[in-house]
Amino acid sequence: MNDRTHDDVMSEVFSNDPAYMLELLNSVLEDGDTGELLIALRQMSKAFGGVRSVAKQAGLNPNQLYRSLSAEGNPELKSLAAVLRSMGLRPAVQPISAQPA
């Protein structure tokens, strides 16, 4: 029996179901948990050929991207936008839906 890491399984899920990947990423962004965002981006990077491949496509230093996506990472908006762009995505701003009074 082959044991696979959670990251490996999630990257496979993201590869097979891009709509789920977008839904999960939007959910994480809505919650505002930076740690979860970094985990999702690391897993997504695996689905797009790995951090080195994503860094190359994004025009970023691979070692810097590894650090940025680590548990202690704090990627700049410029880096985040470049990573998302390398995955065919872009950051967007949307209004918060009105809450009933």
ZISUL-V465213 format. One line per field, one symbol per residue. ss: DSSP state (H for helix, E for strand, L for the rest). psi: psi as a letter, one per 30 degrees, with the letter a starting at -180 (. if undefined). burial: I if it has 16 or more other C-alpha atoms within 10 Angstrom, else O. A space follows every 50 residues. Layout:
# ZISUL-V465213
ss->???
psi->???
burial->???
This chain:
# ZISUL-V465213
ss->LLLLLHHHHHHHHHHHLHHHHHHHHHHHHHHLLHHHHHHHHHHHHHHLLL HHHHHHHHLLLHHHHHHHLLLLLLLLHHHHHHHHHHLLLLLLLLLLLLLL L
psi->kkkkleeeeeeeeeefieeeeeeeeeeeeefgjeeeeeeeeeeeeefggl eeeeeeefhlkeeeeeeegleglikleeeeeeeeefggllllkkkkkkkk .
burial->OOOOOOIOOIIIIIIOOOOOIOOOIOOIOOOOOIIOIIIIIIIIIIIIOO IIIIIOOIOIOIOOIOOIIIOOOOIOOOIIIIIIOIIOOOOOOOOOOOOO O
